């Protein structure tokens, strides 16, 4: 199973959202109302981007061994779940 490093940037003022960015999967950036919501949103973004890459015949990014972002409030590994199959025609 592939697991990607996701950085979370917590709000510093009322009304701001939690930003989530996959550090080793380019383009996977989203936000949520709270940390739980941001976790759901980044998992969905990873799945959507992975599916698009696979449908285009491109390889998925290789997860890094260790990724850091000193500005992040939290970094955690998020598993990627994709389903391979043949499209119906």
PDB file of N, CA, C and O in Angstrom, chain B, residues numbered from 101:
ATOM      1  N   UNK B 101       0.845  -1.183   0.000  1.00  0.00           N
ATOM      2  CA  UNK B 101       0.000   0.000   0.000  1.00  0.00           C
ATOM      3  C   UNK B 101       0.885   1.239   0.000  1.00  0.00           C
ATOM      4  O   UNK B 101       1.866   1.325   0.739  1.00  0.00           O
ATOM      5  N   UNK B 102       0.524   2.175  -0.827  1.00  0.00           N
ATOM      6  CA  UNK B 102       1.241   3.445  -0.885  1.00  0.00           C
ATOM      7  C   UNK B 102       0.720   4.374   0.204  1.00  0.00           C
ATOM      8  O   UNK B 102      -0.485   4.487   0.426  1.00  0.00           O
ATOM      9  N   UNK B 103       1.655   5.033   0.873  1.00  0.00           N
ATOM     10  CA  UNK B 103       1.281   6.015   1.896  1.00  0.00           C
ATOM     11  C   UNK B 103       2.064   7.291   1.633  1.00  0.00           C
ATOM     12  O   UNK B 103       3.284   7.271   1.466  1.00  0.00           O
ATOM     13  N   UNK B 104       1.340   8.394   1.599  1.00  0.00           N
ATOM     14  CA  UNK B 104       1.940   9.689   1.285  1.00  0.00           C
ATOM     15  C   UNK B 104       1.959  10.594   2.514  1.00  0.00           C
ATOM     16  O   UNK B 104       1.072  10.530   3.364  1.00  0.00           O
ATOM     17  N   UNK B 105       2.987  11.436   2.589  1.00  0.00           N
ATOM     18  CA  UNK B 105       3.121  12.397   3.685  1.00  0.00           C
ATOM     19  C   UNK B 105       2.194  13.582   3.426  1.00  0.00           C
ATOM     20  O   UNK B 105       2.277  14.237   2.387  1.00  0.00           O
ATOM     21  N   UNK B 106       1.322  13.839   4.376  1.00  0.00           N
ATOM     22  CA  UNK B 106       0.397  14.967   4.255  1.00  0.00           C
ATOM     23  C   UNK B 106       0.675  15.959   5.380  1.00  0.00           C
ATOM     24  O   UNK B 106       0.723  15.598   6.556  1.00  0.00           O
ATOM     25  N   UNK B 107       0.856  17.208   4.992  1.00  0.00           N
ATOM     26  CA  UNK B 107       1.063  18.299   5.947  1.00  0.00           C
ATOM     27  C   UNK B 107      -0.268  19.011   6.159  1.00  0.00           C
ATOM     28  O   UNK B 107      -1.001  19.290   5.211  1.00  0.00           O
ATOM     29  N   UNK B 108      -0.559  19.294   7.414  1.00  0.00           N
ATOM     30  CA  UNK B 108      -1.771  20.027   7.768  1.00  0.00           C
ATOM     31  C   UNK B 108      -1.365  21.373   8.352  1.00  0.00           C
ATOM     32  O   UNK B 108      -0.470  21.462   9.193  1.00  0.00           O
ATOM     33  N   UNK B 109      -2.033  22.400   7.892  1.00  0.00           N
ATOM     34  CA  UNK B 109      -1.801  23.756   8.364  1.00  0.00           C
ATOM     35  C   UNK B 109      -3.079  24.211   9.058  1.00  0.00           C
ATOM     36  O   UNK B 109      -4.097  24.445   8.407  1.00  0.00           O
ATOM     37  N   UNK B 110      -3.021  24.333  10.365  1.00  0.00           N
ATOM     38  CA  UNK B 110      -4.200  24.653  11.168  1.00  0.00           C
ATOM     39  C   UNK B 110      -4.504  26.142  11.109  1.00  0.00           C
ATOM     40  O   UNK B 110      -3.604  26.956  10.904  1.00  0.00           O
ATOM     41  N   UNK B 111      -5.769  26.498  11.288  1.00  0.00           N
ATOM     42  CA  UNK B 111      -6.147  27.915  11.221  1.00  0.00           C
ATOM     43  C   UNK B 111      -5.551  28.711  12.375  1.00  0.00           C
ATOM     44  O   UNK B 111      -5.384  28.213  13.488  1.00  0.00           O
ATOM     45  N   UNK B 112      -5.241  29.958  12.069  1.00  0.00           N
ATOM     46  CA  UNK B 112      -4.689  30.852  13.086  1.00  0.00           C
ATOM     47  C   UNK B 112      -5.649  31.979  13.431  1.00  0.00           C
ATOM     48  O   UNK B 112      -5.353  32.831  14.269  1.00  0.00           O
ATOM     49  N   UNK B 113      -6.802  31.972  12.775  1.00  0.00           N
ATOM     50  CA  UNK B 113      -7.807  33.003  13.036  1.00  0.00           C
ATOM     51  C   UNK B 113      -9.186  32.399  12.814  1.00  0.00           C
ATOM     52  O   UNK B 113      -9.331  31.455  12.038  1.00  0.00           O
ATOM     53  N   UNK B 114     -10.202  32.935  13.490  1.00  0.00           N
ATOM     54  CA  UNK B 114     -11.566  32.434  13.287  1.00  0.00           C
ATOM     55  C   UNK B 114     -11.980  32.537  11.820  1.00  0.00           C
ATOM     56  O   UNK B 114     -11.671  33.515  11.140  1.00  0.00           O
ATOM     57  N   UNK B 115     -12.678  31.517  11.350  1.00  0.00           N
ATOM     58  CA  UNK B 115     -13.173  31.514   9.985  1.00  0.00           C
ATOM     59  C   UNK B 115     -12.208  30.914   8.968  1.00  0.00           C
ATOM     60  O   UNK B 115     -12.597  30.659   7.828  1.00  0.00           O
ATOM     61  N   UNK B 116     -10.946  30.682   9.366  1.00  0.00           N
ATOM     62  CA  UNK B 116      -9.992  30.046   8.458  1.00  0.00           C
ATOM     63  C   UNK B 116     -10.198  28.540   8.466  1.00  0.00           C
ATOM     64  O   UNK B 116     -10.724  27.979   9.427  1.00  0.00           O
ATOM     65  N   UNK B 117      -9.780  27.895   7.392  1.00  0.00           N
ATOM     66  CA  UNK B 117      -9.938  26.455   7.258  1.00  0.00           C
ATOM     67  C   UNK B 117      -8.592  25.755   7.444  1.00  0.00           C
ATOM     68  O   UNK B 117      -7.537  26.388   7.383  1.00  0.00           O
ATOM     69  N   UNK B 118      -8.644  24.446   7.670  1.00  0.00           N
ATOM     70  CA  UNK B 118      -7.447  23.623   7.750  1.00  0.00           C
ATOM     71  C   UNK B 118      -7.027  23.290   6.324  1.00  0.00           C
ATOM     72  O   UNK B 118      -7.836  22.806   5.533  1.00  0.00           O
ATOM     73  N   UNK B 119      -5.778  23.545   5.999  1.00  0.00           N
ATOM     74  CA  UNK B 119      -5.244  23.234   4.677  1.00  0.00           C
ATOM     75  C   UNK B 119      -4.457  21.936   4.771  1.00  0.00           C
ATOM     76  O   UNK B 119      -3.688  21.738   5.712  1.00  0.00           O
ATOM     77  N   UNK B 120      -4.649  21.051   3.797  1.00  0.00           N
ATOM     78  CA  UNK B 120      -3.933  19.776   3.743  1.00  0.00           C
ATOM     79  C   UNK B 120      -3.217  19.685   2.400  1.00  0.00           C
ATOM     80  O   UNK B 120      -3.805  19.944   1.350  1.00  0.00           O
ATOM     81  N   UNK B 121      -1.934  19.312   2.450  1.00  0.00           N
ATOM     82  CA  UNK B 121      -1.126  19.205   1.230  1.00  0.00           C
ATOM     83  C   UNK B 121      -0.299  17.935   1.290  1.00  0.00           C
ATOM     84  O   UNK B 121       0.450  17.721   2.243  1.00  0.00           O
ATOM     85  N   UNK B 122      -0.433  17.088   0.271  1.00  0.00           N
ATOM     86  CA  UNK B 122       0.408  15.891   0.178  1.00  0.00           C
ATOM     87  C   UNK B 122       1.783  16.335  -0.306  1.00  0.00           C
ATOM     88  O   UNK B 122       1.928  16.828  -1.425  1.00  0.00           O
ATOM     89  N   UNK B 123       2.777  16.159   0.536  1.00  0.00           N
ATOM     90  CA  UNK B 123       4.106  16.669   0.230  1.00  0.00           C
ATOM     91  C   UNK B 123       4.822  15.867  -0.842  1.00  0.00           C
ATOM     92  O   UNK B 123       5.709  16.394  -1.513  1.00  0.00           O
ATOM     93  N   UNK B 124       4.455  14.604  -1.016  1.00  0.00           N
ATOM     94  CA  UNK B 124       5.127  13.773  -2.003  1.00  0.00           C
ATOM     95  C   UNK B 124       4.181  13.300  -3.113  1.00  0.00           C
ATOM     96  O   UNK B 124       4.453  12.307  -3.787  1.00  0.00           O
ATOM     97  N   UNK B 125       3.063  14.025  -3.297  1.00  0.00           N
ATOM     98  CA  UNK B 125       2.140  13.761  -4.407  1.00  0.00           C
ATOM     99  C   UNK B 125       1.739  15.127  -4.971  1.00  0.00           C
ATOM    100  O   UNK B 125       0.775  15.732  -4.502  1.00  0.00           O
ATOM    101  N   UNK B 126       2.477  15.615  -5.977  1.00  0.00           N
ATOM    102  CA  UNK B 126       2.234  16.959  -6.512  1.00  0.00           C
ATOM    103  C   UNK B 126       0.778  17.174  -6.930  1.00  0.00           C
ATOM    104  O   UNK B 126       0.162  16.328  -7.578  1.00  0.00           O
ATOM    105  N   UNK B 127       0.257  18.325  -6.539  1.00  0.00           N
ATOM    106  CA  UNK B 127      -1.098  18.709  -6.921  1.00  0.00           C
ATOM    107  C   UNK B 127      -2.170  18.344  -5.917  1.00  0.00           C
ATOM    108  O   UNK B 127      -3.304  18.812  -6.029  1.00  0.00           O
ATOM    109  N   UNK B 128      -1.836  17.517  -4.939  1.00  0.00           N
ATOM    110  CA  UNK B 128      -2.830  17.099  -3.944  1.00  0.00           C
ATOM    111  C   UNK B 128      -2.861  18.118  -2.802  1.00  0.00           C
ATOM    112  O   UNK B 128      -2.107  18.019  -1.833  1.00  0.00           O
ATOM    113  N   UNK B 129      -3.740  19.080  -2.944  1.00  0.00           N
ATOM    114  CA  UNK B 129      -3.911  20.139  -1.941  1.00  0.00           C
ATOM    115  C   UNK B 129      -5.407  20.376  -1.797  1.00  0.00           C
ATOM    116  O   UNK B 129      -6.137  20.432  -2.787  1.00  0.00           O
ATOM    117  N   UNK B 130      -5.852  20.515  -0.558  1.00  0.00           N
ATOM    118  CA  UNK B 130      -7.274  20.766  -0.318  1.00  0.00           C
ATOM    119  C   UNK B 130      -7.421  21.455   1.033  1.00  0.00           C
ATOM    120  O   UNK B 130      -6.430  21.814   1.668  1.00  0.00           O
ATOM    121  N   UNK B 131      -8.654  21.633   1.461  1.00  0.00           N
ATOM    122  CA  UNK B 131      -8.909  22.229   2.773  1.00  0.00           C
ATOM    123  C   UNK B 131     -10.190  21.665   3.350  1.00  0.00           C
ATOM    124  O   UNK B 131     -11.020  21.100   2.637  1.00  0.00           O
ATOM    125  N   UNK B 132     -10.335  21.828   4.654  1.00  0.00           N
ATOM    126  CA  UNK B 132     -11.527  21.360   5.335  1.00  0.00           C
ATOM    127  C   UNK B 132     -11.893  22.301   6.462  1.00  0.00           C
ATOM    128  O   UNK B 132     -11.100  23.149   6.872  1.00  0.00           O
ATOM    129  N   UNK B 133     -13.115  22.136   6.959  1.00  0.00           N
ATOM    130  CA  UNK B 133     -13.587  22.998   8.047  1.00  0.00           C
ATOM    131  C   UNK B 133     -12.846  22.737   9.350  1.00  0.00           C
ATOM    132  O   UNK B 133     -12.669  23.641  10.167  1.00  0.00           O
ATOM    133  N   UNK B 134     -12.412  21.483   9.538  1.00  0.00           N
ATOM    134  CA  UNK B 134     -11.632  21.104  10.712  1.00  0.00           C
ATOM    135  C   UNK B 134     -10.665  20.002  10.292  1.00  0.00           C
ATOM    136  O   UNK B 134     -10.650  19.615   9.124  1.00  0.00           O
ATOM    137  N   UNK B 135      -9.859  19.491  11.217  1.00  0.00           N
ATOM    138  CA  UNK B 135      -8.850  18.490  10.884  1.00  0.00           C
ATOM    139  C   UNK B 135      -9.487  17.215  10.335  1.00  0.00           C
ATOM    140  O   UNK B 135      -8.975  16.628   9.381  1.00  0.00           O
ATOM    141  N   UNK B 136     -10.583  16.789  10.922  1.00  0.00           N
ATOM    142  CA  UNK B 136     -11.266  15.587  10.455  1.00  0.00           C
ATOM    143  C   UNK B 136     -11.742  15.752   9.013  1.00  0.00           C
ATOM    144  O   UNK B 136     -11.572  14.852   8.190  1.00  0.00           O
ATOM    145  N   UNK B 137     -12.327  16.888   8.717  1.00  0.00           N
ATOM    146  CA  UNK B 137     -12.809  17.171   7.373  1.00  0.00           C
ATOM    147  C   UNK B 137     -11.641  17.256   6.386  1.00  0.00           C
ATOM    148  O   UNK B 137     -11.741  16.746   5.270  1.00  0.00           O
ATOM    149  N   UNK B 138     -10.543  17.889   6.782  1.00  0.00           N
ATOM    150  CA  UNK B 138      -9.367  17.998   5.914  1.00  0.00           C
ATOM    151  C   UNK B 138      -8.786  16.621   5.621  1.00  0.00           C
ATOM    152  O   UNK B 138      -8.317  16.372   4.510  1.00  0.00           O
ATOM    153  N   UNK B 139      -8.811  15.728   6.601  1.00  0.00           N
ATOM    154  CA  UNK B 139      -8.325  14.362   6.375  1.00  0.00           C
ATOM    155  C   UNK B 139      -9.171  13.644   5.329  1.00  0.00           C
ATOM    156  O   UNK B 139      -8.632  12.958   4.460  1.00  0.00           O
ATOM    157  N   UNK B 140     -10.471  13.795   5.405  1.00  0.00           N
ATOM    158  CA  UNK B 140     -11.351  13.188   4.399  1.00  0.00           C
ATOM    159  C   UNK B 140     -11.124  13.793   3.022  1.00  0.00           C
ATOM    160  O   UNK B 140     -11.097  13.077   2.022  1.00  0.00           O
ATOM    161  N   UNK B 141     -10.961  15.095   2.972  1.00  0.00           N
ATOM    162  CA  UNK B 141     -10.793  15.791   1.699  1.00  0.00           C
ATOM    163  C   UNK B 141      -9.475  15.417   1.024  1.00  0.00           C
ATOM    164  O   UNK B 141      -9.449  15.235  -0.193  1.00  0.00           O
ATOM    165  N   UNK B 142      -8.380  15.297   1.778  1.00  0.00           N
ATOM    166  CA  UNK B 142      -7.099  14.970   1.160  1.00  0.00           C
ATOM    167  C   UNK B 142      -7.093  13.516   0.694  1.00  0.00           C
ATOM    168  O   UNK B 142      -6.495  13.204  -0.335  1.00  0.00           O
ATOM    169  N   UNK B 143      -7.748  12.629   1.432  1.00  0.00           N
ATOM    170  CA  UNK B 143      -7.842  11.230   0.988  1.00  0.00           C
ATOM    171  C   UNK B 143      -8.592  11.160  -0.342  1.00  0.00           C
ATOM    172  O   UNK B 143      -8.202  10.413  -1.239  1.00  0.00           O
ATOM    173  N   UNK B 144      -9.657  11.930  -0.465  1.00  0.00           N
ATOM    174  CA  UNK B 144     -10.431  11.977  -1.699  1.00  0.00           C
ATOM    175  C   UNK B 144      -9.609  12.586  -2.834  1.00  0.00           C
ATOM    176  O   UNK B 144      -9.647  12.091  -3.961  1.00  0.00           O
ATOM    177  N   UNK B 145      -8.869  13.654  -2.545  1.00  0.00           N
ATOM    178  CA  UNK B 145      -8.038  14.294  -3.568  1.00  0.00           C
ATOM    179  C   UNK B 145      -6.961  13.337  -4.070  1.00  0.00           C
ATOM    180  O   UNK B 145      -6.700  13.270  -5.271  1.00  0.00           O
ATOM    181  N   UNK B 146      -6.335  12.599  -3.157  1.00  0.00           N
ATOM    182  CA  UNK B 146      -5.323  11.621  -3.554  1.00  0.00           C
ATOM    183  C   UNK B 146      -5.921  10.554  -4.463  1.00  0.00           C
ATOM    184  O   UNK B 146      -5.328  10.203  -5.484  1.00  0.00           O
ATOM    185  N   UNK B 147      -7.083  10.040  -4.099  1.00  0.00           N
ATOM    186  CA  UNK B 147      -7.740   9.016  -4.916  1.00  0.00           C
ATOM    187  C   UNK B 147      -8.077   9.552  -6.303  1.00  0.00           C
ATOM    188  O   UNK B 147      -7.837   8.877  -7.304  1.00  0.00           O
ATOM    189  N   UNK B 148      -8.629  10.757  -6.370  1.00  0.00           N
ATOM    190  CA  UNK B 148      -9.013  11.338  -7.654  1.00  0.00           C
ATOM    191  C   UNK B 148      -7.797  11.583  -8.547  1.00  0.00           C
ATOM    192  O   UNK B 148      -7.827  11.271  -9.737  1.00  0.00           O
ATOM    193  N   UNK B 149      -6.735  12.139  -7.978  1.00  0.00           N
ATOM    194  CA  UNK B 149      -5.534  12.401  -8.765  1.00  0.00           C
ATOM    195  C   UNK B 149      -4.873  11.103  -9.218  1.00  0.00           C
ATOM    196  O   UNK B 149      -4.415  11.001 -10.356  1.00  0.00           O
ATOM    197  N   UNK B 150      -4.824  10.116  -8.333  1.00  0.00           N
ATOM    198  CA  UNK B 150      -4.235   8.817  -8.687  1.00  0.00           C
ATOM    199  C   UNK B 150      -5.022   8.171  -9.819  1.00  0.00           C
ATOM    200  O   UNK B 150      -4.435   7.649 -10.767  1.00  0.00           O
ATOM    201  N   UNK B 151      -6.329   8.203  -9.724  1.00  0.00           N
ATOM    202  CA  UNK B 151      -7.175   7.609 -10.759  1.00  0.00           C
ATOM    203  C   UNK B 151      -6.946   8.298 -12.096  1.00  0.00           C
ATOM    204  O   UNK B 151      -6.861   7.638 -13.132  1.00  0.00           O
ATOM    205  N   UNK B 152      -6.845   9.622 -12.076  1.00  0.00           N
ATOM    206  CA  UNK B 152      -6.610  10.369 -13.317  1.00  0.00           C
ATOM    207  C   UNK B 152      -5.261  10.005 -13.926  1.00  0.00           C
ATOM    208  O   UNK B 152      -5.165   9.818 -15.139  1.00  0.00           O
ATOM    209  N   UNK B 153      -4.228   9.904 -13.114  1.00  0.00           N
ATOM    210  CA  UNK B 153      -2.912   9.521 -13.621  1.00  0.00           C
ATOM    211  C   UNK B 153      -2.949   8.131 -14.238  1.00  0.00           C
ATOM    212  O   UNK B 153      -2.430   7.918 -15.334  1.00  0.00           O
ATOM    213  N   UNK B 154      -3.564   7.186 -13.536  1.00  0.00           N
ATOM    214  CA  UNK B 154      -3.622   5.812 -14.029  1.00  0.00           C
ATOM    215  C   UNK B 154      -4.412   5.720 -15.329  1.00  0.00           C
ATOM    216  O   UNK B 154      -4.023   4.992 -16.243  1.00  0.00           O
ATOM    217  N   UNK B 155      -5.515   6.453 -15.417  1.00  0.00           N
ATOM    218  CA  UNK B 155      -6.323   6.445 -16.646  1.00  0.00           C
ATOM    219  C   UNK B 155      -5.550   7.028 -17.830  1.00  0.00           C
ATOM    220  O   UNK B 155      -5.798   6.663 -18.979  1.00  0.00           O
ATOM    221  N   UNK B 156      -4.611   7.937 -17.541  1.00  0.00           N
ATOM    222  CA  UNK B 156      -3.777   8.521 -18.592  1.00  0.00           C
ATOM    223  C   UNK B 156      -2.544   7.674 -18.873  1.00  0.00           C
ATOM    224  O   UNK B 156      -1.706   8.046 -19.694  1.00  0.00           O
ATOM    225  N   UNK B 157      -2.431   6.533 -18.191  1.00  0.00           N
ATOM    226  CA  UNK B 157      -1.288   5.646 -18.399  1.00  0.00           C
ATOM    227  C   UNK B 157      -0.013   6.132 -17.755  1.00  0.00           C
ATOM    228  O   UNK B 157       1.076   5.714 -18.149  1.00  0.00           O
ATOM    229  N   UNK B 158      -0.124   7.010 -16.765  1.00  0.00           N
ATOM    230  CA  UNK B 158       1.046   7.565 -16.077  1.00  0.00           C
ATOM    231  C   UNK B 158       1.249   6.865 -14.739  1.00  0.00           C
ATOM    232  O   UNK B 158       0.311   6.336 -14.143  1.00  0.00           O
ATOM    233  N   UNK B 159       2.484   6.876 -14.290  1.00  0.00           N
ATOM    234  CA  UNK B 159       2.827   6.260 -13.009  1.00  0.00           C
ATOM    235  C   UNK B 159       2.440   7.181 -11.853  1.00  0.00           C
ATOM    236  O   UNK B 159       2.396   8.403 -11.995  1.00  0.00           O
ATOM    237  N   UNK B 160       2.165   6.568 -10.719  1.00  0.00           N
ATOM    238  CA  UNK B 160       1.906   7.340  -9.507  1.00  0.00           C
ATOM    239  C   UNK B 160       3.234   7.822  -8.935  1.00  0.00           C
ATOM    240  O   UNK B 160       4.257   7.161  -9.112  1.00  0.00           O
ATOM    241  N   UNK B 161       3.230   8.963  -8.252  1.00  0.00           N
ATOM    242  CA  UNK B 161       4.452   9.416  -7.599  1.00  0.00           C
ATOM    243  C   UNK B 161       4.908   8.399  -6.553  1.00  0.00           C
ATOM    244  O   UNK B 161       4.090   7.775  -5.875  1.00  0.00           O
ATOM    245  N   UNK B 162       6.204   8.246  -6.438  1.00  0.00           N
ATOM    246  CA  UNK B 162       6.758   7.337  -5.433  1.00  0.00           C
ATOM    247  C   UNK B 162       6.818   8.082  -4.101  1.00  0.00           C
ATOM    248  O   UNK B 162       7.421   9.151  -4.019  1.00  0.00           O
ATOM    249  N   UNK B 163       6.197   7.527  -3.058  1.00  0.00           N
ATOM    250  CA  UNK B 163       6.255   8.193  -1.753  1.00  0.00           C
ATOM    251  C   UNK B 163       7.696   8.321  -1.264  1.00  0.00           C
ATOM    252  O   UNK B 163       8.503   7.408  -1.437  1.00  0.00           O
ATOM    253  N   UNK B 164       7.999   9.427  -0.673  1.00  0.00           N
ATOM    254  CA  UNK B 164       9.333   9.672  -0.130  1.00  0.00           C
ATOM    255  C   UNK B 164       9.495   8.928   1.193  1.00  0.00           C
ATOM    256  O   UNK B 164       8.518   8.627   1.880  1.00  0.00           O
ATOM    257  N   UNK B 165      10.741   8.640   1.531  1.00  0.00           N
ATOM    258  CA  UNK B 165      11.011   7.987   2.809  1.00  0.00           C
ATOM    259  C   UNK B 165      10.710   8.912   3.983  1.00  0.00           C
ATOM    260  O   UNK B 165      10.136   8.498   4.990  1.00  0.00           O
ATOM    261  N   UNK B 166      11.104  10.155   3.833  1.00  0.00           N
ATOM    262  CA  UNK B 166      10.898  11.115   4.903  1.00  0.00           C
ATOM    263  C   UNK B 166      10.776  12.499   4.287  1.00  0.00           C
ATOM    264  O   UNK B 166      11.656  12.937   3.546  1.00  0.00           O
ATOM    265  N   UNK B 167       9.691  13.179   4.593  1.00  0.00           N
ATOM    266  CA  UNK B 167       9.454  14.516   4.052  1.00  0.00           C
ATOM    267  C   UNK B 167       9.134  15.434   5.228  1.00  0.00           C
ATOM    268  O   UNK B 167       8.379  15.067   6.128  1.00  0.00           O
ATOM    269  N   UNK B 168       9.704  16.604   5.207  1.00  0.00           N
ATOM    270  CA  UNK B 168       9.470  17.566   6.271  1.00  0.00           C
ATOM    271  C   UNK B 168       8.984  18.887   5.689  1.00  0.00           C
ATOM    272  O   UNK B 168       9.315  19.241   4.557  1.00  0.00           O
ATOM    273  N   UNK B 169       8.205  19.600   6.469  1.00  0.00           N
ATOM    274  CA  UNK B 169       7.809  20.963   6.160  1.00  0.00           C
ATOM    275  C   UNK B 169       7.732  21.688   7.491  1.00  0.00           C
ATOM    276  O   UNK B 169       6.783  21.488   8.250  1.00  0.00           O
ATOM    277  N   UNK B 170       8.718  22.529   7.786  1.00  0.00           N
ATOM    278  CA  UNK B 170       8.759  23.185   9.097  1.00  0.00           C
ATOM    279  C   UNK B 170       7.572  24.105   9.371  1.00  0.00           C
ATOM    280  O   UNK B 170       7.314  24.452  10.524  1.00  0.00           O
ATOM    281  N   UNK B 171       6.856  24.498   8.340  1.00  0.00           N
ATOM    282  CA  UNK B 171       5.705  25.373   8.534  1.00  0.00           C
ATOM    283  C   UNK B 171       4.440  24.606   8.887  1.00  0.00           C
ATOM    284  O   UNK B 171       3.466  25.203   9.345  1.00  0.00           O
ATOM    285  N   UNK B 172       4.437  23.280   8.680  1.00  0.00           N
ATOM    286  CA  UNK B 172       3.249  22.465   8.944  1.00  0.00           C
ATOM    287  C   UNK B 172       3.021  22.309  10.446  1.00  0.00           C
ATOM    288  O   UNK B 172       3.970  22.224  11.226  1.00  0.00           O
ATOM    289  N   UNK B 173       1.760  22.275  10.832  1.00  0.00           N
ATOM    290  CA  UNK B 173       1.400  22.048  12.228  1.00  0.00           C
ATOM    291  C   UNK B 173       1.389  20.553  12.548  1.00  0.00           C
ATOM    292  O   UNK B 173       1.554  20.158  13.703  1.00  0.00           O
ATOM    293  N   UNK B 174       1.193  19.726  11.520  1.00  0.00           N
ATOM    294  CA  UNK B 174       1.116  18.274  11.695  1.00  0.00           C
ATOM    295  C   UNK B 174       1.450  17.622  10.363  1.00  0.00           C
ATOM    296  O   UNK B 174       1.006  18.088   9.314  1.00  0.00           O
ATOM    297  N   UNK B 175       2.229  16.549  10.398  1.00  0.00           N
ATOM    298  CA  UNK B 175       2.496  15.746   9.203  1.00  0.00           C
ATOM    299  C   UNK B 175       2.190  14.307   9.559  1.00  0.00           C
ATOM    300  O   UNK B 175       2.649  13.802  10.583  1.00  0.00           O
ATOM    301  N   UNK B 176       1.404  13.639   8.703  1.00  0.00           N
ATOM    302  CA  UNK B 176       1.095  12.236   8.936  1.00  0.00           C
ATOM    303  C   UNK B 176       1.057  11.489   7.609  1.00  0.00           C
ATOM    304  O   UNK B 176       0.906  12.093   6.547  1.00  0.00           O
ATOM    305  N   UNK B 177       1.197  10.171   7.682  1.00  0.00           N
ATOM    306  CA  UNK B 177       1.124   9.332   6.494  1.00  0.00           C
ATOM    307  C   UNK B 177      -0.335   8.986   6.226  1.00  0.00           C
ATOM    308  O   UNK B 177      -1.069   8.584   7.128  1.00  0.00           O
ATOM    309  N   UNK B 178      -0.743   9.150   4.963  1.00  0.00           N
ATOM    310  CA  UNK B 178      -2.116   8.862   4.555  1.00  0.00           C
ATOM    311  C   UNK B 178      -2.064   7.775   3.482  1.00  0.00           C
ATOM    312  O   UNK B 178      -1.385   7.941   2.469  1.00  0.00           O
ATOM    313  N   UNK B 179      -2.774   6.668   3.694  1.00  0.00           N
ATOM    314  CA  UNK B 179      -2.770   5.603   2.692  1.00  0.00           C
ATOM    315  C   UNK B 179      -3.595   5.990   1.470  1.00  0.00           C
ATOM    316  O   UNK B 179      -4.599   6.695   1.568  1.00  0.00           O
ATOM    317  N   UNK B 180      -3.138   5.504   0.314  1.00  0.00           N
ATOM    318  CA  UNK B 180      -3.854   5.729  -0.931  1.00  0.00           C
ATOM    319  C   UNK B 180      -4.579   4.453  -1.311  1.00  0.00           C
ATOM    320  O   UNK B 180      -3.990   3.372  -1.340  1.00  0.00           O
ATOM    321  N   UNK B 181      -5.848   4.588  -1.598  1.00  0.00           N
ATOM    322  CA  UNK B 181      -6.658   3.450  -2.014  1.00  0.00           C
ATOM    323  C   UNK B 181      -7.167   3.706  -3.426  1.00  0.00           C
ATOM    324  O   UNK B 181      -7.960   4.620  -3.653  1.00  0.00           O
ATOM    325  N   UNK B 182      -6.705   2.891  -4.373  1.00  0.00           N
ATOM    326  CA  UNK B 182      -7.197   3.000  -5.754  1.00  0.00           C
ATOM    327  C   UNK B 182      -7.666   1.625  -6.192  1.00  0.00           C
ATOM    328  O   UNK B 182      -7.173   0.601  -5.719  1.00  0.00           O
ATOM    329  N   UNK B 183      -8.614   1.622  -7.094  1.00  0.00           N
ATOM    330  CA  UNK B 183      -9.179   0.377  -7.592  1.00  0.00           C
ATOM    331  C   UNK B 183      -8.872   0.250  -9.066  1.00  0.00           C
ATOM    332  O   UNK B 183      -9.262   1.097  -9.870  1.00  0.00           O
ATOM    333  N   UNK B 184      -8.171  -0.813  -9.416  1.00  0.00           N
ATOM    334  CA  UNK B 184      -7.840  -1.065 -10.815  1.00  0.00           C
ATOM    335  C   UNK B 184      -8.967  -1.867 -11.451  1.00  0.00           C
ATOM    336  O   UNK B 184      -9.616  -2.678 -10.791  1.00  0.00           O
ATOM    337  N   UNK B 185      -9.185  -1.641 -12.699  1.00  0.00           N
ATOM    338  CA  UNK B 185     -10.215  -2.376 -13.398  1.00  0.00           C
ATOM    339  C   UNK B 185     -10.332  -1.905 -14.822  1.00  0.00           C
ATOM    340  O   UNK B 185      -9.592  -1.028 -15.268  1.00  0.00           O
ATOM    341  N   UNK B 186     -11.250  -2.483 -15.518  1.00  0.00           N
ATOM    342  CA  UNK B 186     -11.490  -2.139 -16.912  1.00  0.00           C
ATOM    343  C   UNK B 186     -12.793  -1.364 -17.009  1.00  0.00           C
ATOM    344  O   UNK B 186     -13.807  -1.761 -16.435  1.00  0.00           O
ATOM    345  N   UNK B 187     -12.761  -0.276 -17.725  1.00  0.00           N
ATOM    346  CA  UNK B 187     -13.971   0.531 -17.899  1.00  0.00           C
ATOM    347  C   UNK B 187     -14.948  -0.213 -18.813  1.00  0.00           C
ATOM    348  O   UNK B 187     -14.541  -0.877 -19.766  1.00  0.00           O
ATOM    349  N   UNK B 188     -16.213  -0.093 -18.514  1.00  0.00           N
ATOM    350  CA  UNK B 188     -17.251  -0.696 -19.362  1.00  0.00           C
ATOM    351  C   UNK B 188     -17.439   0.159 -20.605  1.00  0.00           C
ATOM    352  O   UNK B 188     -17.387   1.387 -20.541  1.00  0.00           O
ATOM    353  N   UNK B 189     -17.658  -0.498 -21.728  1.00  0.00           N
ATOM    354  CA  UNK B 189     -17.851   0.260 -22.972  1.00  0.00           C
ATOM    355  C   UNK B 189     -19.198  -0.027 -23.550  1.00  0.00           C
ATOM    356  O   UNK B 189     -19.549   0.516 -24.598  1.00  0.00           O
TER     357      UNK B 189
END
